[in-house]
Amino acid sequence: MSDLLVDLECWLASHCDGDWEHGWGVRINTLDNPGWSVDIDLAGTDLSGKALSRIQEERTERDWIHCWVDEEVFKGRGGPKNLHEILGVFTAWVGAD
């Protein structure tokens, strides 16, 4: 689990140039249904304009994820135990050619 956090930390650190982090960033919040919300700004990064096929996994009412890119923001939503999976989708996408 910690490798995903390290990957996210490294990705964020590589974009903190004294400017980018003042207007963009990473937001991890909770949803009231319950679940997780992850928004990662892509503007000004090497991921700007990179395509991501929408992911929708509906396993149960509490085990699900949706990931997509909208207006230069990676968006991940998922059930209460799916944060790890959402971050995994992001880090895998970052590493994909």
Buried (B, 14 or more C-beta within 10 A) or exposed (E): EEEBEEBBEEBBEEBEEEEBBEEBEBEBEEEEEEBBBBBBBBEBBEBEEBEBEEBEBEEEEEBBBBBBBEEBBBBBBBBEEBBEBBBBBBBEBBEEE
